Amino acid sequence: MIADAERGKMLAVHMCGRRVVERLASIGVRRLADLRGRDPWDLMHEINLEDGRPIWQPPMAIIALQNLVDASEGEGIGPPARKT
């Protein structure tokens, strides 16, 4: 199960909705960070294998998954905190 905070991070990504999150959960993804360094094509194939049929196909699946992978790689990267 994906925790609410992680679900919120994923849902904030462009083209990532409830079904996308459910599909990722079906292959064991629990955190946005779990997608770091993953190949969107491999993820799509893994999801289709888990379901037993091709439920997800390019280009939309690849775009959504690439957006998530990109978001995972940018997570935690930002300007340093300002000292007060």
Residue pairs with C-beta under 8 A, 6 or more apart in sequence:
1 25
1 30
2 10
2 21
2 24
2 25
2 29
2 30
2 31
3 30
3 31
6 30
6 31
6 32
7 21
9 32
9 71
9 75
10 16
10 20
10 21
10 24
10 32
10 68
10 71
11 17
11 18
11 21
12 71
13 64
13 67
13 68
13 71
14 67
15 60
15 63
15 64
15 67
16 64
16 67
16 68
20 64
20 68
23 47
23 51
23 55
23 56
24 35
24 43
24 47
24 68
26 47
26 50
26 51
27 43
27 46
27 47
27 50
28 34
29 35
32 68
32 71
32 72
32 75
33 72
33 75
34 72
35 43
35 65
35 68
35 69
35 71
35 72
36 69
36 72
36 73
36 75
37 69
37 73
38 65
38 69
38 72
39 69
40 61
40 62
40 65
40 66
40 69
41 58
41 62
43 65
43 69
44 56
44 57
44 58
44 61
44 62
44 65
47 55
47 56
47 61
48 54
48 55
48 56
